[in-house]
Amino acid sequence: MDEATLRHQIELTAFPAQVQVAQVPGPGVVLRVTAEGGALGLEVQVTVEATRVYGEGPAVATALKQLKVSAQSGLPPRHADGRYERMVFIGD
């Protein structure tokens, strides 16, 4: 997904103002939401299989919705080694 389309989808998702959302390197599409200067955060990896089964746009939109729900209910703290919890969206 190109950067402009991803930014547009992020805007449409309407995340809370205190969180940041970014795509980070990884297999497939990896999206990260963070808050409190990165002290809290969560990632969702959308696998290549998920984009093939569901389509890239719908799969990314679903991942963004899940990140928004998590951001609204409370993000987990970043691990001591700097990594974030990661959920994986697979194709069935």
Backbone as JSON Lines, residues from 0, in Angstrom:
{"i":0,"aa":"M","n":[0.86,-1.16,0.0],"ca":[0.0,0.0,0.0],"c":[0.9,1.23,0.0]}
{"i":1,"aa":"D","n":[0.59,2.18,-0.84],"ca":[1.41,3.39,-0.89],"c":[1.15,4.27,0.33]}
{"i":2,"aa":"E","n":[2.12,5.12,0.63],"ca":[2.07,5.95,1.85],"c":[0.84,6.86,1.88]}
{"i":3,"aa":"A","n":[0.48,7.46,0.76],"ca":[-0.66,8.38,0.74],"c":[-1.97,7.65,1.07]}
{"i":4,"aa":"T","n":[-2.14,6.46,0.51],"ca":[-3.35,5.68,0.78],"c":[-3.39,5.24,2.24]}
{"i":5,"aa":"L","n":[-2.25,4.81,2.77],"ca":[-2.2,4.41,4.17],"c":[-2.52,5.6,5.08]}
{"i":6,"aa":"R","n":[-1.94,6.75,4.83],"ca":[-2.23,7.96,5.63],"c":[-3.72,8.28,5.59]}
{"i":7,"aa":"H","n":[-4.31,8.15,4.41],"ca":[-5.75,8.42,4.28],"c":[-6.57,7.43,5.12]}
{"i":8,"aa":"Q","n":[-6.21,6.16,5.07],"ca":[-6.93,5.17,5.87],"c":[-6.77,5.44,7.36]}
{"i":9,"aa":"I","n":[-5.57,5.87,7.77],"ca":[-5.35,6.2,9.17],"c":[-6.23,7.37,9.58]}
{"i":10,"aa":"E","n":[-6.32,8.39,8.72],"ca":[-7.17,9.55,9.02],"c":[-8.64,9.14,9.13]}
{"i":11,"aa":"L","n":[-9.09,8.27,8.22],"ca":[-10.48,7.82,8.25],"c":[-10.8,7.02,9.52]}
{"i":12,"aa":"T","n":[-9.81,6.35,10.06],"ca":[-10.02,5.55,11.27],"c":[-10.24,6.43,12.49]}
{"i":13,"aa":"A","n":[-9.77,7.66,12.46],"ca":[-10.0,8.65,13.53],"c":[-9.5,8.15,14.89]}
{"i":14,"aa":"F","n":[-8.21,7.94,14.98],"ca":[-7.59,7.53,16.23],"c":[-7.68,8.65,17.25]}
{"i":15,"aa":"P","n":[-7.63,8.31,18.54],"ca":[-7.57,9.34,19.57],"c":[-6.36,10.25,19.34]}
{"i":16,"aa":"A","n":[-6.49,11.5,19.71],"ca":[-5.45,12.5,19.43],"c":[-4.12,12.18,20.1]}
{"i":17,"aa":"Q","n":[-4.12,11.48,21.21],"ca":[-2.88,11.26,21.94],"c":[-2.04,10.09,21.41]}
{"i":18,"aa":"V","n":[-2.48,9.41,20.35],"ca":[-1.71,8.28,19.83],"c":[-1.11,8.6,18.47]}
{"i":19,"aa":"Q","n":[-0.04,7.89,18.15],"ca":[0.6,8.0,16.84],"c":[0.51,6.64,16.16]}
{"i":20,"aa":"V","n":[0.3,6.67,14.86],"ca":[0.19,5.44,14.08],"c":[1.2,5.51,12.95]}
{"i":21,"aa":"A","n":[1.93,4.42,12.75],"ca":[2.94,4.39,11.7],"c":[3.07,2.98,11.15]}
{"i":22,"aa":"Q","n":[3.53,2.9,9.91],"ca":[3.9,1.62,9.34],"c":[5.38,1.42,9.67]}
{"i":23,"aa":"V","n":[5.73,0.23,10.11],"ca":[7.11,-0.08,10.45],"c":[7.58,-1.27,9.62]}
{"i":24,"aa":"P","n":[8.9,-1.41,9.45],"ca":[9.41,-2.53,8.65],"c":[9.02,-3.88,9.25]}
{"i":25,"aa":"G","n":[8.77,-4.81,8.38],"ca":[8.43,-6.15,8.8],"c":[7.8,-6.91,7.65]}
{"i":26,"aa":"P","n":[7.56,-8.19,7.85],"ca":[6.93,-8.98,6.79],"c":[5.47,-8.59,6.62]}
{"i":27,"aa":"G","n":[5.02,-8.5,5.38],"ca":[3.66,-8.05,5.11],"c":[3.56,-6.57,5.41]}
{"i":28,"aa":"V","n":[2.47,-6.17,6.05],"ca":[2.26,-4.78,6.47],"c":[2.23,-4.78,7.99]}
{"i":29,"aa":"V","n":[3.13,-4.05,8.62],"ca":[3.17,-3.97,10.08],"c":[2.82,-2.54,10.48]}
{"i":30,"aa":"L","n":[1.76,-2.41,11.25],"ca":[1.28,-1.11,11.72],"c":[1.48,-1.04,13.22]}
{"i":31,"aa":"R","n":[1.93,0.11,13.7],"ca":[2.19,0.31,15.14],"c":[1.45,1.55,15.62]}
{"i":32,"aa":"V","n":[0.79,1.4,16.76],"ca":[0.17,2.55,17.44],"c":[0.91,2.72,18.76]}
{"i":33,"aa":"T","n":[1.29,3.96,19.06],"ca":[2.01,4.24,20.3],"c":[1.39,5.44,21.01]}
{"i":34,"aa":"A","n":[1.67,5.53,22.3],"ca":[1.23,6.66,23.11],"c":[2.28,6.9,24.18]}
{"i":35,"aa":"E","n":[2.15,8.04,24.84],"ca":[3.06,8.42,25.93],"c":[4.52,8.32,25.5]}
{"i":36,"aa":"G","n":[4.83,8.91,24.34],"ca":[6.2,8.95,23.86],"c":[6.79,7.6,23.52]}
{"i":37,"aa":"G","n":[5.95,6.64,23.21],"ca":[6.4,5.3,22.87],"c":[6.46,4.34,24.04]}
{"i":38,"aa":"A","n":[6.1,4.81,25.24],"ca":[6.11,3.93,26.41],"c":[5.03,2.86,26.33]}
{"i":39,"aa":"L","n":[3.95,3.17,25.62],"ca":[2.85,2.24,25.41],"c":[2.72,2.0,23.92]}
{"i":40,"aa":"G","n":[2.32,0.79,23.53],"ca":[2.14,0.56,22.1],"c":[1.73,-0.86,21.77]}
{"i":41,"aa":"L","n":[1.35,-1.02,20.53],"ca":[0.89,-2.31,20.02],"c":[1.11,-2.33,18.52]}
{"i":42,"aa":"E","n":[1.43,-3.51,18.0],"ca":[1.6,-3.67,16.55],"c":[0.61,-4.71,16.03]}
{"i":43,"aa":"V","n":[0.24,-4.54,14.78],"ca":[-0.53,-5.55,14.06],"c":[0.22,-5.84,12.78]}
{"i":44,"aa":"Q","n":[0.5,-7.1,12.56],"ca":[1.13,-7.54,11.31],"c":[0.04,-8.13,10.43]}
{"i":45,"aa":"V","n":[-0.13,-7.55,9.25],"ca":[-1.07,-8.08,8.26],"c":[-0.23,-8.92,7.31]}
{"i":46,"aa":"T","n":[-0.41,-10.22,7.34],"ca":[0.42,-11.1,6.53],"c":[0.11,-10.96,5.04]}
{"i":47,"aa":"V","n":[1.05,-11.41,4.23],"ca":[0.85,-11.42,2.78],"c":[-0.38,-12.26,2.43]}
{"i":48,"aa":"E","n":[-0.56,-13.37,3.14],"ca":[-1.71,-14.23,2.9],"c":[-3.02,-13.5,3.2]}
{"i":49,"aa":"A","n":[-3.04,-12.71,4.27],"ca":[-4.26,-11.96,4.61],"c":[-4.59,-10.94,3.52]}
{"i":50,"aa":"T","n":[-3.58,-10.26,2.99],"ca":[-3.86,-9.3,1.92],"c":[-4.32,-10.0,0.66]}
{"i":51,"aa":"R","n":[-3.82,-11.2,0.43],"ca":[-4.24,-11.95,-0.75],"c":[-5.68,-12.46,-0.59]}
{"i":52,"aa":"V","n":[-6.03,-12.95,0.59],"ca":[-7.37,-13.5,0.84],"c":[-8.43,-12.4,0.92]}
{"i":53,"aa":"Y","n":[-8.14,-11.33,1.67],"ca":[-9.14,-10.3,1.95],"c":[-9.0,-9.03,1.12]}
{"i":54,"aa":"G","n":[-7.85,-8.87,0.47],"ca":[-7.55,-7.63,-0.24],"c":[-6.77,-6.71,0.68]}
{"i":55,"aa":"E","n":[-5.81,-5.99,0.13],"ca":[-4.95,-5.16,0.95],"c":[-5.71,-4.07,1.7]}
{"i":56,"aa":"G","n":[-6.6,-3.36,1.0],"ca":[-7.36,-2.29,1.63],"c":[-8.22,-2.77,2.79]}
{"i":57,"aa":"P","n":[-9.06,-3.78,2.58],"ca":[-9.89,-4.28,3.67],"c":[-9.08,-4.86,4.83]}
{"i":58,"aa":"A","n":[-7.98,-5.55,4.53],"ca":[-7.16,-6.13,5.6],"c":[-6.52,-5.03,6.44]}
{"i":59,"aa":"V","n":[-5.98,-4.01,5.8],"ca":[-5.36,-2.9,6.53],"c":[-6.42,-2.14,7.32]}
{"i":60,"aa":"A","n":[-7.6,-1.93,6.74],"ca":[-8.67,-1.23,7.46],"c":[-9.09,-2.0,8.71]}
{"i":61,"aa":"T","n":[-9.17,-3.32,8.62],"ca":[-9.51,-4.15,9.77],"c":[-8.43,-4.05,10.85]}
{"i":62,"aa":"A","n":[-7.17,-4.08,10.43],"ca":[-6.07,-3.95,11.39],"c":[-6.1,-2.59,12.08]}
{"i":63,"aa":"L","n":[-6.38,-1.55,11.32],"ca":[-6.46,-0.2,11.9],"c":[-7.6,-0.11,12.9]}
{"i":64,"aa":"K","n":[-8.73,-0.73,12.59],"ca":[-9.87,-0.71,13.53],"c":[-9.49,-1.39,14.84]}
{"i":65,"aa":"Q","n":[-8.77,-2.52,14.75],"ca":[-8.35,-3.22,15.96],"c":[-7.37,-2.38,16.76]}
{"i":66,"aa":"L","n":[-6.45,-1.7,16.08],"ca":[-5.52,-0.82,16.78],"c":[-6.26,0.32,17.47]}
{"i":67,"aa":"K","n":[-7.29,0.85,16.83],"ca":[-8.07,1.93,17.44],"c":[-8.77,1.45,18.7]}
{"i":68,"aa":"V","n":[-9.39,0.29,18.64],"ca":[-10.06,-0.28,19.81],"c":[-9.05,-0.45,20.95]}
{"i":69,"aa":"S","n":[-7.88,-0.95,20.62],"ca":[-6.84,-1.13,21.64],"c":[-6.37,0.2,22.2]}
{"i":70,"aa":"A","n":[-6.23,1.19,21.34],"ca":[-5.8,2.51,21.79],"c":[-6.84,3.13,22.72]}
{"i":71,"aa":"Q","n":[-8.11,2.9,22.45],"ca":[-9.17,3.46,23.28],"c":[-9.29,2.73,24.61]}
{"i":72,"aa":"S","n":[-8.99,1.44,24.62],"ca":[-9.15,0.67,25.85],"c":[-7.88,0.6,26.69]}
{"i":73,"aa":"G","n":[-6.76,1.02,26.12],"ca":[-5.5,1.03,26.88],"c":[-4.44,0.17,26.23]}
{"i":74,"aa":"L","n":[-3.36,0.8,25.8],"ca":[-2.28,0.09,25.14],"c":[-1.35,-0.55,26.17]}
{"i":75,"aa":"P","n":[-0.78,-1.7,25.83],"ca":[0.16,-2.34,26.76],"c":[1.5,-1.61,26.77]}
{"i":76,"aa":"P","n":[2.26,-1.75,27.85],"ca":[3.57,-1.11,27.9],"c":[4.56,-1.78,26.94]}
{"i":77,"aa":"R","n":[5.51,-1.0,26.48],"ca":[6.59,-1.53,25.63],"c":[7.41,-2.49,26.5]}
{"i":78,"aa":"H","n":[7.91,-3.56,25.89],"ca":[8.75,-4.53,26.6],"c":[10.09,-3.89,26.96]}
{"i":79,"aa":"A","n":[10.75,-4.46,27.95],"ca":[12.05,-3.94,28.39],"c":[13.08,-3.94,27.27]}
{"i":80,"aa":"D","n":[12.95,-4.88,26.32],"ca":[13.91,-4.93,25.2],"c":[13.54,-3.98,24.06]}
{"i":81,"aa":"G","n":[12.5,-3.17,24.25],"ca":[12.1,-2.18,23.26],"c":[11.04,-2.63,22.27]}
{"i":82,"aa":"R","n":[10.7,-3.9,22.3],"ca":[9.67,-4.41,21.38],"c":[8.28,-4.15,21.94]}
{"i":83,"aa":"Y","n":[7.29,-4.2,21.01],"ca":[5.89,-4.05,21.39],"c":[5.17,-5.38,21.19]}
{"i":84,"aa":"E","n":[4.07,-5.57,21.93],"ca":[3.19,-6.72,21.67],"c":[2.79,-6.66,20.2]}
{"i":85,"aa":"R","n":[2.65,-7.82,19.58],"ca":[2.26,-7.86,18.17],"c":[1.15,-8.87,17.98]}
{"i":86,"aa":"M","n":[0.08,-8.42,17.32],"ca":[-0.99,-9.32,16.88],"c":[-0.73,-9.61,15.41]}
{"i":87,"aa":"V","n":[-1.13,-10.77,14.96],"ca":[-0.9,-11.16,13.56],"c":[-2.24,-11.47,12.92]}
{"i":88,"aa":"F","n":[-2.5,-10.82,11.79],"ca":[-3.72,-11.02,11.01],"c":[-3.36,-11.94,9.85]}
{"i":89,"aa":"I","n":[-3.84,-13.18,9.9],"ca":[-3.49,-14.17,8.89],"c":[-4.64,-14.39,7.93]}
{"i":90,"aa":"G","n":[-4.32,-14.96,6.78],"ca":[-5.35,-15.38,5.84],"c":[-5.74,-16.81,6.17]}
{"i":91,"aa":"D","n":[-7.03,-17.08,6.2],"ca":[-7.49,-18.44,6.55],"c":[-7.45,-19.33,5.34]}
